[in-house]
């Protein structure tokens, strides 16, 4: 059973953290299919990651092809969704396209946003206080509380994230 009461749209910060933890595929498959959504702009940002972009996108594409996750994009027919995106992109300091798309979709469709980006979290809370924001840590805590991961597994993931981020 998913602890998430609505779909979770994940930005590139969380994707890269789960990748660094050697657990991207694992995390995205712990809960029922459809729990996680990846914005197209986030997918494109991941593809630009020189070192690991191809591998990350291969994982995401395979999971999308198998209907485990869904790659989503701004609905150009939704004035509300487009306006949310534009508002996020034009408010200084400007958020990246992926974070903006994640938040705009979450606000318009009632999703949860998963981000570790401090500015994106602050902007989301100030512009759209009704949107729930979770972090990599929150997702890992939920996996532990659901009995899907052990504390030792999560500790190992954090060690890998810290190690690989320090080498960037």
Secondary structure, 3 states (H helix, E strand, C coil): CCCCCCCEEECHHHHHHHHHCCCHHHHHHHCCCCCEEEEHHHHHHHHCCCCCHHHHHHHHHHHHHCCCCEEECCCCCCHHHHHHHHHHHHCCCCCCHHHHHHHHHHHHHCCEEECCCHHHHHHHHHHCCCCCEECHHHHHHHHHHCCCCCHHHHHHHHHHHHHHHHCC
